[in-house]
């Protein structure tokens, strides 16, 4: 039997925004002694890690590529910090805009119909960029909440493509980039120059 491969779909900010967020994550790791978040690239998850042992992997990728190509590029806004208390995660909040919601929903619909072990469809989508999680001691988590939640951070960036990643046992590798449609360009009528 073919070994199931762990894959996921994500959005990555452009390098300048990634570098800013990496600085925040490094600061968090250094201050609180937890480095789990540093193992992953800075990203917004579109579809959580899933196992795929199906033989129609190329067909799934093709369907995703075709769907994503019909979606117009849009802007993601990041504003402030928040947390998932139960899981002890601190993250940057990503605004759930209509284009992001629709893209995520369509990807979930495509994959839910083809994967044996798809996540529950009724699970709410909560886009975010993880700063710290998993290996932070409980007492330090409370301390980190008091420090980060009042902090301000804002950034925005255009989403131009979606990344399909596969885990090789140590890290996530990009196996496909799926571009979104460039926004429509409105051509303005020029007015003749006066002579």
C-alpha positions as CSV (number, residue, x, y, z in Angstrom):
1,X,0.0,0.0,0.0
2,X,1.2,3.5,-0.9
3,X,2.4,5.5,2.1
4,X,0.1,8.5,2.9
5,X,1.7,11.8,2.2
6,X,1.1,14.8,4.5
7,X,0.2,17.9,2.5
8,X,-1.3,21.3,3.2
9,X,-2.3,24.5,1.3
10,X,-1.0,27.9,2.5
11,X,-0.5,31.6,1.7
12,X,2.8,33.2,2.3
13,X,3.4,36.9,2.8
14,X,6.0,38.5,0.6
15,X,9.6,38.7,1.9
16,X,9.5,42.1,3.6
17,X,6.4,41.1,5.7
18,X,7.9,37.6,6.3
19,X,11.1,39.2,7.7
20,X,9.1,41.4,10.1
21,X,7.1,38.5,11.4
22,X,10.2,36.3,11.7
23,X,11.7,39.0,13.9
24,X,8.6,38.8,16.2
25,X,8.7,35.0,16.2
26,X,12.5,35.0,17.0
27,X,11.9,37.5,19.8
28,X,9.1,35.2,21.2
29,X,11.3,32.1,21.0
30,X,14.2,33.8,22.7
31,X,12.1,35.4,25.5
32,X,10.0,32.3,26.3
33,X,12.3,29.5,25.3
34,X,10.0,27.9,22.8
35,X,11.0,27.3,19.2
36,X,8.2,25.1,17.8
37,X,6.8,28.0,15.7
38,X,10.2,28.5,14.1
39,X,10.1,25.1,12.4
40,X,7.5,26.3,9.9
41,X,7.7,29.1,7.4
42,X,5.6,32.2,8.0
43,X,2.2,31.4,6.5
44,X,-1.6,31.6,6.7
45,X,-3.1,28.0,6.5
46,X,-5.7,27.7,3.8
47,X,-6.3,24.0,4.4
48,X,-4.8,22.1,7.4
49,X,-2.3,19.2,7.0
50,X,-4.0,16.2,5.4
51,X,-3.0,12.8,4.4
52,X,-3.5,11.7,0.8
53,X,-3.0,8.1,-0.3
54,X,-5.2,8.5,-3.3
55,X,-4.0,7.7,-6.8
56,X,-5.6,10.7,-8.3
57,X,-3.1,13.2,-6.6
58,X,-2.3,14.8,-10.0
59,X,-6.0,15.2,-10.7
60,X,-6.6,16.9,-7.3
61,X,-3.7,19.3,-7.9
62,X,-5.1,20.1,-11.4
63,X,-8.6,20.7,-10.0
64,X,-7.1,23.0,-7.3
65,X,-5.0,24.8,-9.8
66,X,-8.0,25.4,-12.1
67,X,-10.1,26.7,-9.3
68,X,-7.5,29.0,-7.8
69,X,-6.7,30.4,-11.3
70,X,-10.4,31.7,-11.5
71,X,-10.0,33.7,-8.3
72,X,-8.8,37.2,-8.4
73,X,-5.8,38.4,-6.3
74,X,-6.9,40.1,-3.1
75,X,-5.3,41.8,-0.1
76,X,-4.7,40.2,3.3
77,X,-4.8,42.5,6.4
78,X,-2.9,41.5,9.5
79,X,-3.9,43.5,12.6
80,X,-2.8,42.8,16.2
81,X,-2.3,39.7,18.3
82,X,-4.7,37.2,19.7
83,X,-4.6,33.7,21.1
84,X,-6.2,30.2,21.3
85,X,-6.2,29.8,25.0
86,X,-7.1,26.1,25.0
87,X,-4.2,25.2,22.7
88,X,-1.8,27.8,24.2
89,X,-1.1,29.5,20.8
90,X,-0.3,33.2,20.3
91,X,-0.7,34.5,16.8
92,X,-1.2,37.5,14.5
93,X,-4.8,38.1,13.6
94,X,-5.6,37.8,9.9
95,X,-8.8,39.5,8.8
96,X,-11.3,37.0,7.3
97,X,-12.2,39.0,4.2
98,X,-14.9,37.7,1.8
99,X,-12.3,36.7,-0.9
100,X,-10.3,34.8,1.6
101,X,-13.4,33.1,3.0
102,X,-14.6,32.1,-0.4
103,X,-11.2,30.8,-1.5
104,X,-10.8,28.7,1.6
105,X,-14.3,27.3,1.4
106,X,-13.9,26.3,-2.2
107,X,-10.6,24.5,-1.5
108,X,-12.2,22.7,1.5
109,X,-15.1,21.6,-0.8
110,X,-12.8,20.3,-3.5
111,X,-10.7,18.3,-1.0
112,X,-13.5,17.1,1.2
113,X,-15.0,15.3,-1.8
114,X,-11.7,13.5,-2.6
115,X,-9.9,12.8,0.7
116,X,-10.6,9.8,2.9
117,X,-9.7,11.7,6.1
118,X,-10.9,15.2,5.4
119,X,-11.2,17.6,8.4
120,X,-14.8,18.2,9.6
121,X,-16.6,20.7,7.2
122,X,-18.3,22.5,10.1
123,X,-15.0,23.5,11.7
124,X,-14.8,27.3,11.5
125,X,-11.9,28.8,9.5
126,X,-9.8,31.2,11.7
127,X,-6.9,32.5,9.6
128,X,-3.8,33.5,11.6
129,X,0.0,33.5,11.6
130,X,1.4,31.6,14.5
131,X,4.0,33.4,16.7
132,X,4.3,30.8,19.5
133,X,2.8,27.5,20.5
134,X,3.1,24.0,21.7
135,X,6.4,24.1,23.7
136,X,5.7,27.2,25.9
137,X,5.4,26.4,29.6
138,X,1.9,27.3,31.0
139,X,3.1,29.9,33.4
140,X,5.1,31.6,30.7
141,X,2.1,31.5,28.3
142,X,0.1,33.7,30.7
143,X,3.1,36.1,30.9
144,X,3.3,36.1,27.0
145,X,-0.4,36.9,26.7
146,X,-0.1,39.9,28.9
147,X,2.8,41.2,26.8
148,X,1.6,40.4,23.3
149,X,-2.2,40.9,23.3
150,X,-1.9,44.7,23.9
151,X,0.9,45.1,21.3
152,X,0.1,46.6,18.0
153,X,1.2,45.2,14.6
154,X,-0.3,45.9,11.2
155,X,0.6,44.8,7.7
156,X,-1.1,44.0,4.5
157,X,-0.1,42.2,1.3
158,X,-1.5,41.0,-2.0
159,X,-2.2,37.3,-2.3
160,X,-0.8,36.3,-5.7
161,X,-0.5,32.6,-5.3
162,X,-1.3,29.6,-3.1
163,X,1.3,27.1,-2.1
164,X,0.8,23.3,-2.0
165,X,3.3,21.9,0.5
166,X,4.3,18.4,1.3
167,X,6.1,17.2,4.5
168,X,9.2,15.2,3.9
169,X,9.5,14.0,7.5
170,X,11.5,17.0,8.5
171,X,10.2,20.1,6.8
172,X,7.5,21.4,4.4
173,X,8.6,21.5,0.8
174,X,6.7,23.5,-1.9
175,X,5.5,21.0,-4.6
176,X,3.3,23.5,-6.5
177,X,2.5,27.2,-6.7
178,X,-1.0,28.0,-7.9
179,X,-1.3,31.6,-9.1
180,X,-4.5,33.7,-8.7
181,X,-5.8,35.8,-11.5
182,X,-4.3,39.3,-11.8
183,X,-6.8,42.0,-10.9
184,X,-8.7,43.5,-13.9
185,X,-7.0,46.6,-15.2
186,X,-9.3,49.4,-15.9
187,X,-8.1,51.4,-18.9
188,X,-8.8,55.1,-18.5
189,X,-9.6,57.1,-21.6
190,X,-6.9,59.7,-22.2
191,X,-7.9,63.2,-23.0
192,X,-6.2,64.9,-25.9
193,X,-3.4,67.3,-25.0
194,X,-4.2,70.9,-25.6
195,X,-1.9,72.5,-28.1
